[in-house]
Amino acid sequence: QVQLVESGGGLVQAGGSRRLSCAGSGRTLSSYAMGWFRQAPGKEREFVGAITKSGITKYYSDSVKGRFTISRDNAKNTVYLQMNSLKPEDTAVYYCAAKALLGSDYAHTYPYWGQGTQVTVSS
């Protein structure tokens, strides 16, 4: 079983950038496809993007496409979410999640989750 810990959240001005990290322990992250999700107050958890085990294939929600980039460093057992051109509507708790194979974007298909890290974008 893998444990996930997100870091890198904080307060950022609109138009700014932030990089989130998701560190794995217990098992190597190279065994998992990884996803990023976010949840704003009063809203459901939303898919942000995902990356395959190898890192070759990535895809994103329309709301972040062109602004956010997912990458992974399997040697460091870490996955990243680079967020650029941030908007106030990007304010949320961001979660990384892991599963054996990519497929559905639904949150319930991911069995392993981190505790989340808050990102607040000020206007």
Secondary structure as GFF3:
##gff-version 3
##sequence-region A 1 123
A	DSSP	beta_strand	3	7	.	.	.	ID=ss1
A	DSSP	beta_strand	10	13	.	.	.	ID=ss2
A	DSSP	beta_strand	18	25	.	.	.	ID=ss3
A	DSSP	three_ten_helix	29	31	.	.	.	ID=ss4
A	DSSP	beta_strand	33	39	.	.	.	ID=ss5
A	DSSP	beta_strand	46	51	.	.	.	ID=ss6
A	DSSP	beta_strand	58	60	.	.	.	ID=ss7
A	DSSP	beta_strand	68	73	.	.	.	ID=ss8
A	DSSP	beta_strand	78	83	.	.	.	ID=ss9
A	DSSP	three_ten_helix	88	90	.	.	.	ID=ss10
A	DSSP	beta_strand	92	99	.	.	.	ID=ss11
A	DSSP	three_ten_helix	107	109	.	.	.	ID=ss12
A	DSSP	beta_strand	112	113	.	.	.	ID=ss13
A	DSSP	beta_strand	117	122	.	.	.	ID=ss14
###
